[in-house]
Amino acid sequence: MAHRERTPAGIALAAGLGIVLAGACTADPGGGPAPVPAAQAVRDLPAGVRSDRCPADPADLGELEFSTSALRVLEGAGERVAIVTRSGDGRGEATARVTTADGSATAGADYTEPRDGVRFADGDATVTLVRVPVVEDLVHEEDETLTVSLEDPVCATLGERSTLELTVVDDDPVATFEIAGTVSGLEGDGLVLRNGVSDDAIQVDGPFVLSRPLAAGDRYDVTVATQPSGPLQSCTVANGSGVMPAAAVTDVLVSCTTDAAIGFLDPDFGVAGIVTTPGLRGVLALAVQDDGSLLALGTSGLTRYRSDGELDLGFGLGGTVATGLSTGFLGDAGDVAVAPDGSVLVAGIVDHRGSTGEDFAVRRYDRDGVPDAGFGSGGVVTTDFAGGSDRAYAVAVGPDGSVVVAGHAAGPSGSDLALARYTPSGAPDPAFDGDGRVTTDFAGGADLGLALALQADGAPVVAGRVSDSRGFREDVGVVRYRVDGAPDPTFGEEGRATVRFAGSSTATAVTLDDQGRVLVAGHAQGGFSATRNDFALARLDAAGVPDVSFDGDGLVTTDFGGPPPASAHDEYARGVVVQPDGRIVAVGVAELDTGGDVAVSRYTADGALDPSFGVGGRLTVDVHGGFDQAADAAVQAADGLVLVGGSAVNGAAVENALLRLAP
C-alpha cells in the first residue's frame, strides 16, 4: 500500500538517497488519531468521482507527477519506492491509477504490478509513495526495464513526469567457464601462456587449465607469452581465440618443436648453441676479446659474455655498460671494436640538436668496461662534418691504436660517405687529410658508409650504398683509401668501385681475406625476384674489379626459399666473416611466412653454397617463434668458431640473441 510523508525533508531524503520509505504515516500534530493513509486502492473507484472541494475550474487543479523520470533498483532489494507529488493548494481529494508496462522486464517474472493507486486527502499537498515489488532470481542477465505510469487522474491533472522508467539492475554473480587444452612436444622449461592480462606457467606436456575463467560472450585469445628454453623451443597455439560459449573451452592446442637447426649449432655454447638475454633489446654489433669473451653492442648498451655464452656479471652493471650513445631512429647506427691493447671502442651518435645536429661519437673503455677519461673529453669524442646530420655506423682500430669511424655526413648534394680518424688519445688525426675528416661523393646522390675494414697497414676500406642525383637506382659502393685519407688511385676508378647487381643493392658488411680481396655482403633485388631482396655477396680483387674466381662474375645472390612463391620473401645479409679455412659465412634475416628467422649461409672460397652446411648451404634458426634476426658475425680467433649476434622476440619482448655455429 502507498503511504504519505508530511515533511518536505522526507521528500529530499527519499529522492536523494533512494531509500525505501516504509510505514511513513505519522500521527496528527494535534495529538488525535493517525489519519487514514493518503494513498488507498483506487482501481475500483468510480471513474470521474470528484470531491466537493475540488476546484470547478480545471485550471486550478493541481498536478500529479513522479519526482523523477527514471529510477534504478537492485534485483535483490525486494521493491523500489517512487515518490508522487501534488502541486497546488491541495483542495479536494485527488486520485490516480498506477499502471505498468513491460520493457525488457516482464510482469510476474521480474516484477509484480503495484496493488494500489495513489490518493491525496482533501487539503494534502505533500507526497505519496508508490511501491513496485521486484522479483529476485539467481540467473545472471542484462539489466531490465519497465515503465510505471499515472493514469485517470481525479481532481487533478497529470504533470510532465507522469511516467517513470524503472531499471532492475541484475546483482547475480556472473557464471564463468574455464579455458583448457593440451600441450604437446614440450621439452624445455619456462613456457608461459597468456590470455588477456593473465599469464600461466605450463610445466609439462598434457592437459592444462588456465587460471582465469571467462563469462559467456567474452573474447579469449591464448598466445605464447614466453617460449621455453633448455632446450630452446618454438610453441604455437591453435584454436586459441574466439568468443566464450556458455560452457568451458577445452580444445586449445599448443604444439612445441625443437628447431632442426640445433644440429648445426655448438652444444658447448649456451643452451644447444643459443644464448638469449631478456631485458636487453637485441645485438647490433659483435667483437671478440683476446680471451674469447664476446662483446655485444645494442640499444641497451655494451654487454659482455664469457666464451661459453654465460653473461659476465662482473662487466659494468650486471654485465652491461650504458654507453650514452644513440644508435639512430632505426637502431642500426653503431659498432664496437677491440684495440691491440685490449681497450674497447664504441661508435654511435650524439645529437647536438640546434647547434650541429647529429654527430659522430666514440667512447673508449678499458677491457673491463671502465670508461677511459683520458680519451677525448671525459672518455668521449664527437665530430661534426658540415653542420648537418652525421651518423657513424662502423668503427675499427689500426695497428698503431688510431681509431677510424665510418658513416655518412650531410653534403651539398645529399649525404656522402664520411670517415673520421683519431689518434690513440682521441684527438682528430692531422695526418688523415689534414683535419682527421674525409668525405667522398660518388655521383651526386645519397651515399651511405655502412661498413668498414682496415688493411694490414691501417688503410680504410668502406662499403655501403651509393646512388646518382636522380635516385633511380641504388648500388653497392666501395671506397679504398690510403693511410693518409686520400682515395687509393689503384683501386677502381680513383679509389671508388660501384658493384651492380641485377637490381638495387646495398652493402651492410665488409671484410678482407688473406689475399687482400674485398668481400662485401648485403642485399640485392633482381636475383630471384625483381622486387624482393636476397642475400648478396660480392668479392673484388686488389684492383677493385669483380673477382671472376668468385662464382664466375664476382657476384652471388642467395634465396632462402620458404613456401612458394620465393618472390614473396625478403632476405637481408647483415654480417660476413671469412673462416680460417677460407669458407665464407654470411648472416642476417630471412623474412619468411612464419616471420623473421636468423639466416646463415656458408660458401666455399669460390662462392658456391657449402652443401655440408644446413640445407644446401643455408640455415634458418627460429629462436622463440617470433621475429628473429642476425645483425653481425664474428670469429673467435682461438678456435675459428663463428659467432652470430642479433635479436629474438619472445612473446612481446625483444631479447639479445647469440648463436655459435658448430665446428
N, C-alpha and C positions, 0 to 999 in steps of 0.2 A: 504494500500500500504506500502511496506517496504521502509525504509529510511537509510541513511548512516550517520556516525558520523566521522568527520575528526580527532578529537584529541584522542590520546591514553588514556587520562584521562577519556574520555567518556566511554571507554570500561570498565575501572576499576569501575567507578561509577555504570554503569548499571549492571555489573556482581555481584559486592559486595552487592549492596542494593536491587537488584531485582526490580528497579522502572520501570515504563512504560515510555519509551522514545518516545515521540510523537513530530512530527514536527522537526526532528533532522537535517534537511538540514540547511546549513549555507551559507552565501554569500561568493563569491570568494574573497580570500585575496587581489586580485588586484583591487578590487572595482567594477568589472564587474557584470553582472547579475548573479544571483544564477544559479549554474549548474543544469542540469537535474538530478532528483533523481537517485541514483545509482541503486536501485532495481526497475525494471519495470516488467510488466506482461510478462512472458516468456513462458507461456504454449503454446502460438501459434507460438513461434519462430521455424523456420525450424530446424529439427534435424541436428546437425553437423555443424552449421554456426560458422565460426571462424573469428576473427578479423585479418586484415592484419598484425598487430604487434604481434600476438600470436606466441610464440616460436614454431619453427618447431620440435625441439627435445622434445618428451614427458617428458624427464627427467627434462626439465627446466620449466615445467608447475607448477604453484603454486597450493596449496591445499585449498579446501573449506571445512570448518567444523564448527560445533557449538562450542561455547566457553565452554560448559559443556555438560555432557551426561544426566543430569536429572534436571528438574525444577518443582516447585510447584506453584499453583495459587489458591487463594480463589475463590470459585464459584461465589461470588458476585463482583469480581474485574472487570469483563467485558472482559478482554483479558489478555494474557500473551505474553511478548516480549522475543524472543530468539535472541541471537547475533550470526551472522555468520562471521567468519574471513577468510581472504585470505592471504596465505603466498607467499613468492617470491617477485619479483620486480614489479609486477602489470602490466606487459606488456600484452597488448591485452584486449579485452572486454570479461569478464568471466561471464557465466550464469549457473544456475542450476534450476531444478524444485523442488518445495516443495510439498511433499505428506504427507498424514496422514493415520494411520491405527488404527482401534478401538482396545482397550484392553477391560477393563470393562466400559470405556466411549464410548458412541455411537454418531457418527456424526449426526448432526441435532437435537439431543435431549440434548446432554451435551456440545457440542462444534460445531463450524462452521469451515469447511475447509478453510485454508488461500486462499485468492483470487489470490495472486501474488507469483511468484517465486523470485529468487534473481538475481541481476545483478550488476557487478562491472565494472565501466567505465575503459577504457584504462588508465593505469597509477595509478589506485586506488588500494591500498593495505591496506585499513583501515578495516572498519567493515560495515556490512549490518544488518538491523533488520528485523526479521520475526514476524508478529503478528498472534496469534492464538486466535480468539474470543471464549469466554466461555459463555454458555447458563445458566442463573440462573433459578432455580426453588425454590419452597417452601417446598420441601419434604426432610425430613432428611434421609440420606442414607450413605452408606460407601463411602470413598474416591475412585475415579475412575481414570483410567489411559488411555493414548493413546500414540502412537508413532509418532513423526514428523521426516521425513527423507528428505535428499537432494538426488536428482537423476539426471541422464542425464547431467553431467557437460559438459560445452563447454569452451574451452581454460583454462581448469583446471582439476585437479583430485580431488577425494574425500579423505579427511583425515580419521583418525580413528574414530572421533566423527561425522560421517555423519548421525547418528540417535540420537534422544533425547527422553527420556521418560518424558512425562508431566503428573503430578498428579494434578487432580482437587480436591481440599480439600473442603469437604462439610462444609458450615457455617450456615446451617439452624438449628433452635432450635430443640432439641430432644423432641419428643412427649412423655409425661409421663402419667401414669394411676394410679388411686387410688387403695389402698388395703382396703377393707372394710369387715365387717362381723357382727356377732351378739354375744352378751354376754348374758348368761342365768344363773340364780341362784345366782347372785351376791348380797350379803347382807352386806359385810364388806366394809371398806374404804382402799384405798391405792393400788388398783390393777394397775400395770404398765405392759404394753405390749411392747416388744422390737422387732424391725425389723432392723437387722444390727446394726448401731450405733445410731439409733433413738429410743427414748423412748416416750411413750404416756400414760398418766394417764387416766384410764377409771373410770368414776364416777358412772354410773348407768347401770342397765340392759337394753338390747335392742341393736339397731344398733349402730355401731361405724365406723369411718373412720380414718385411721392412717394418721399422718401429713406428711409423706414422700412418695410422689408418685415415681414410678419407670418406667423406659423405657422398652419397649418390649425387651425380651431377657435377662433382668437382673434376677438374682435369688432373691427370697424373702424367709425369714424364720422368721415367727412370733412366738415368745416364751414369756413365762411369766417371766418378769424381777423381779417383786416383787409381792408376794402374798398378798391378802387383810387381814386385821385384823379388829377386832371389829364387829362381831366375826372372829376369825381366820378361813380362808377357804383355800381350795386347788382348784386351777383353772387349767384346762388343755386345750390344743389347738388342734383342728382338722382342717384338710385342710389348715394348716398354712405354708406350704413350697412348692416351685416349681419354675417354670420359668414364668416370666410375659408374657402373651399374648399381642397382640396389642389391649387390652381392659382392663377395670377395673376388678380386682378380688373382688368378692362380697360374697364368700361362706366360709370365715374363721369363725369357730365356737369356742367360748370359753365357757366352762362349768365349773361352780363353785359349790362346795359342801362343806357343813359343816360336819366335821368328827363326826360320831355317837359316838365316844369315849368321846365326850364332856360330855355326861351324867354321866360319872364316874369320872369326874374331879370337883374340888371345885370351884363353881362360884364366891366365895369371894376372889379368888386369881387371880390377873392379869385380863385377859380377858377370861372368861369362863374356868378358871383353868390353863391358859397358859400365860407365860411371855417370850417374845423374846427381845433380845437387839442387834440391828445392831451395827456393828463396833467391837464387841467382838467375838472371833473366837471359841467359844464353851467352855463348862464346863467340867473339868476333875475330880474335887472332890468337895464335899459339907461339910459344918459344920454349926451348928446352935448355935448362942449365946444365953445367958440366957434370953434375952428379946424377943426371937423369930426371930431376924434378921438372915438372911441367908448369909453365906459367900460362894462364888463360885470361885474356882481357875481354871484358864485356861491358855492357852498360852499367852494371853494378859495381865495377871496379876491377882490380887485378887480383886474381886468385891463384894460389899455388897448391899443386897436388904432388904427392910423392910419386916415385917412379912406378909404383904398383897401382896408382889411381886413388890412394887414400888422401883425403883432404888434409893439408898441412896446417893444423890449428895454431902452430907457432908463428905463422906468417901473418903479419898485420893483426886484425881483429877477427878471430875465428877463421883464419885462413884467407881473408880478403883485405886488400888495401883500397880505400876510396881515393881515386886519382883526382877528382875535382875537374876533370876534363870532359867536355861534351863529345859524343860520337855522332852528332848531327841529328837532324829531324828524322832520318831514316835509320839511325843507329848503326850505320855502316862505315863511319869515318873514324879510324883509329888503328893502332898497331902496337906491337911490343917486340923488343929485340934485346938480346943479351950481349954486352960488350966483352971484349977479351979479358978484362979484369974482373968479370963477374957481375958488374953493376947492371942495372935493368933500366932500359929507356922505354917510356910510354909516350906515344904521339896521339894527339887529338885536336880538339878545337877549344878556343876561348873566345867568347863573344864579348867584344868591347862595345857593342851596340852603336850608339850615336857617334863615337869617335872614328874607329876604323872597322867596325863590324866584326865579322868572324875572322879569326887569325889562326895561323899555325901555332901549336903549343906543344912543348916537350917537357916531361918531368923525368928526373933521374932518381933512382933508389939504389941503396946498396943491395947485395944479393938476398937479404932477408926482408926487404920491403920497407926499410927505414929511409925516409926522404933525405936526399943529399942536398943540404943547404948551400953547399959550395958551387952548385951548378946553376948558372944563370943568376936569377934574382930569387933567393929563397927556395931554390930547388926547381924552378920552372923558367923556361924561356919562351917568348912568343915572337912571332914575326908577321908583320903586315907587308904586303907587296905594293898595292896601289890604292889603298883606302877602301877597296871593295870586299866582297866575300871571298875568303881564302880558306880552303879546307885541306887538312892533312889526312892522308889515307894510309901511308906506309912509312916505316922507319927502319933504318939499318945502321950498323956501326962498322966503320972502316977499321983496317988493321992497325991504324995509329990512334984509335979511340975517337976519331972525329965522328960526328953524328949527322946523318943525312936523312932528310924528310922529304917525301914526295906527295903531291896532291894537285890542286888546281887553284888558280888565282884569277880574279876578275880582270879582264883586259879590255882594250878599246873596242874589240870586235866580238866579244864573248869571253868565255873562260879559256885560259891557256894552261898547258902543263906547267907545273911550278916545282922548283927544288930549292931547299934551303940546306946549308951545311954549317955546322957549328964546330968549334974547337972542343977538345975534351972538357974545357971549363964552362962551356955553354955560350961562349961569345960567337957572334957571326964571324965566319972564317973568311978573312980578306983574300986568301989565296984561291977562293972559289968565286970567280967572276968579279972580284974586287970588293963586293959587299956581302958575300955569302948567299946571294939570291940569284936565281936564274928562272926565266920563263921562256916557254917555247910554243909558238903558234904553228899549226900545220897548214890550214887552208882557209883561215878566217872565220871558222865556225867555233862550236863549243868543243874544247879539248879537255879531257879529264885524265889526270895521272892517278891511277888506282893501285898500282903495284910497283915494287922497287926491288932490285937486286944489285949487289956490288960485285964487280970483278975483283980478282985477287989483288990488284993494285989500288982498289978503292974507287975506281971509276964507276959512276952510276949507270944503270940501265932502267928506264922507266917504261911501263906499258899501261895502256888504258884504252880510252875511246876517243876517236877524233872524227870531225865532220867538216864539210865545207860550209861556206857562208849561207848557202841555200838550205842547208839542213835536210836535204833529201835523203842522205844516206849516212850511216854511222859505220865506221870500220875500226878494227884493231889498229892502234898506233903504237910504235915502239921507237924510243929515242935512246941512243947511246952517247954518253958524254965522256969527255976526257977528265982527268983528275982535276983540272983547273976550272971545270964547269962549262967549257966550250963544247958544242956538238962535235962528235968524232967524225971527221970527213971520210973516214974509211968505212963507215957503216951506212948502208942505204944511200939516200940522197941527202948529203950534208948532215948526216947523223940521224936522219929520220927514215923510218920504214913503215909503209902502210900495208897491212895484211888484209886482203879482200877474200871473204868467203862468198858463198852464193847470195846471201842476204846480209842485212845489217848484223853487226857483230861488236862485241865488247870483250876486252881482256881484263880480268879481275885478279890475276895471279901471274907471277913471272919467276923463273928460276934459271940458273945456268948449270949446264952439265960439265963434266970434267974435260971436255974439249972446247969449252968456251962458247958453245952454241946456246942461243937464247930460246927457251921454251916458255910459251905463254899458254894460259888456259882461261876460258871464259864461256861465252855462249854465242851462238850464231843462228840466224834463220836461214832457210833455204836448203838445209841438208836433207831432211826427211819431210819437211813441210815448208811451204812458202811463208807461212805466218807464225809458226811455232818455233821455239828455241830448243836447241840441243847442246850438249857438251861440245865445246870447240877447242881444239888444241892446234897450235902452230909451232914449228921449230924453224928458226933462222940460223944460217951459218954465221961465221965470224964477220962476213961482209954485209950482213943484213938481208940476205937473199933467202927465200924459202928453200929449205933443205930437202932436196928430192929423195934423199935416203929415208925420209920420214913419210911413209905411206905414198911415195911416188911424186907428190907435189908439195910436200911440207905441211899439208893441212889434214886434220882428222876431225870428223864430227861423229858423235855417238848418241844414239837414241836409246832410251831405256824401255821403250815399248809400253807395256801395260795393256789393259783391254783395248781393242781396236775401236776407232782408228788411231794410229800413232799421232796423227795431226792434231789430236785433241789434248796433247800433253806437252808441258814445258819442262826442260831440264837446264839447270844453270850450274856450271862449274865455278867454284869459289877459291879453290886452293890446288896447288900442284907441287909434287916433290919427285925427285929422282932418287931411287933406292941405290944402295952401294953396288948392286949387281947391274945397274943400268935400266932396270924396269921403271916405268913411269906410273905414278898414281895420281889421279885427279879426283877431287871430292867436291860435293855440292849438294844440290837438292833436285829430286825428281818429283814433280807435282803430278802425281797420278790420281786416278779417280778416288782413291782412298784418302786423299790429302797429300801432304808432303812427306817424303821419306828421305833419310840420309842416303845419298847416292855416291857410290865409289866405282870408278872404272880403273882397270890396270892394263897397261900396254907393254909390249916388248919394246926394246930400244928402237926398232924400226917403225913404230907406230901402230902395229897390229894389236887388236884386243888379245889379252892373255887368256887362252882357253882354260888354263888351270885355276882361274880365279872366278869365284861366283858362278854366274850362269853366262857362259860365253864372254867372260871378262868383265861382267857388270854385276854389281851387288847393290841391293837396296835394303836398308835396315829401318824397320818400323819400331821405334823405341817404346812408345806408350799408346799407339793407336791414334795419336793426334798429328798435328803438323810438325814434322821434324826436318831439320836441315843442317848441313855442314857448312861452316864458314871458312875453315882453314885446315891445313895439314902441316905436320912437322915430322922430322925423323929423329928418333933417339939415337944419337951417334954411337953409343956403346954397342948396340946390337942391331942397328939398322931397322928397327921396327917403326912402322908408320902409325902416327897418332892423328886422330881426327877430332876436331872440336867444332861444336855447333850448339844447337838448341833443340829441345824436345818439349812439346806441350803435353802436360799430364793433367787430364781433366780440363780445367780452365787456366792452369798456371804454367808459365814458361820456366823451364829449368836449364841449367848448364847440362850439356851432354858431351861426353868424351868417349871415344872408341879407340881401341888399338887392334890393328889387324894382326892376324896370326902370322907367325914366321913363314 
